[in-house]
Amino acid sequence: MSQRARILTTFFLLAILSIFFLFLYKIYIPRIAAFGCFDDCFNYGAGYFITKGKHLYSEIFFNHQPFPAFISAAIQQTTRPENIYALLLRHRQFILLFGFIWEILLIIRFGMKGLGFAILYETTKFYIFGDRFLAEGMIVYPFVYMIGTFLKPSNNEKMAWIDVAICTISTWFILFMREPYVPAALFIFCLVLIFHPYKKSRVIFFLLFVFLAGLTMLLFPLSDYYENVVTINRQTILLDSLRDQKTIFPGIIISFAYPIVLLFG
């Protein structure tokens, strides 16, 4: 396919995506109050107190990774919702916009496969809470991008430096979004670096990831972070999981299969 034909095809796919999201908006927005409230309300609450000057982990109990709370704080500070409905609406609109931007990127980098993923995921995610302001629903997009990048050599395509750069940022994003999926993200990131054809770039992208992770850790007190995220979860959720499964390995294996297992659980 010529360069001009590729560009025209991409614009055509993006036009389909845009129409598709207009349809999704009309379907999803009237249903923002469906199924009550789960960890998304936990994220809203932490974000609210951050906007009031409180510090995450030391002054706000939060046994999850910090980015959902910080993102919610940014949404609330920017849009200043005047009531609960507006609070829900702004966060659901953000989720739609977040998905739309990522799927534009997926189409630009992967073409028809990106559009296929968009149609499959966006039409089914409502029933697995993917439309809610939850980390699990947001990390799907960077996960898919990373997997697509890793599979490029098997399709006789070369990994471009921009793909590896986005995978680096995606790994950092997933790392501070939801703790159970960190092993899978790091594993795929390592594979991407290993199969990236330029050795010098591997070191650069690895150092970029370390720099981003280190910089993020400066945003909150590490001792309180460890107490909230590691100690509390180990004493409650992890112990319950081990008691039910007898071993930690099934839980780790499931994290690698996300989000496929959600369709059959």
Number of C-alpha atoms within 10 A of each C-alpha: 7 6 8 9 10 13 13 11 17 19 14 12 18 21 12 12 20 14 10 16 18 11 11 14 14 10 11 17 15 10 13 17 13 11 9 8 10 12 13 19 15 19 23 23 16 25 26 20 16 21 16 10 9 14 16 22 22 16 13 16 16 21 18 23 19 24 19 23 25 19 17 25 23 16 20 21 15 10 13 13 16 9 9 8 11 14 17 20 18 19 24 20 18 18 18 21 14 13 21 20 11 19 24 21 16 22 22 19 18 17 17 16 12 22 20 11 16 22 14 10 15 17 13 13 15 15 11 14 15 18 25 27 26 21 22 20 18 23 21 17 22 22 22 19 23 22 16 19 26 24 16 16 14 8 7 8 10 16 20 14 15 10 18 22 18 16 27 26 17 21 26 22 20 25 22 19 22 19 16 18 21 19 15 21 26 16 12 19 24 17 15 24 21 13 17 21 15 13 11 9 15 20 12 12 19 15 13 16 21 14 13 14 17 11 10 14 14 9 11 14 13 13 10 18 21 14 17 21 18 15 14 14 16 14 10 10 11 16 14 13 15 14 11 10 12 11 11 14 11 12 14 15 12 16 19 18 12 15 18 11 11 12 11 6 6
